[in-house]
Amino acid sequence: MEKKFIAQRLRQSFSDKYLLAEKYYSIVSAVNNMKLTEREIQLIAFTAIHGNMSYTNVREDFCRKHSTSSPTINNIISKLKKMGILVKDHGKIKVAPVINLKFDNDVVLQITLSHG
């Protein structure tokens, strides 16, 4: 018996690249059952936009924007590194290349959910 498929197209616009990045990483988390918290998704998105989370001024910007503390960021970074979402590259903490996008561009996702 030939399998049929359903195609569904959704379109959403975002006012800035941070919101686009947060939505992208929310979808990645949901589809892969990663159970990331909102703050973890915010940190991943912020890191992707800024290129890394290694510099003090970048961490301070994140803390200011999201009303959080440096120790909290360190704990989140540690967890995300263990999960392989953040990696250390030449001494800098970055988003893993496999899920790192350039959010200056539009993002088109194809998600295939299959059974059997």
Beta strands, then each sheet from edge to edge (+ up, - down):
strand 1: 86-89
strand 2: 92-95
sheet 1: 1+ 2-
end
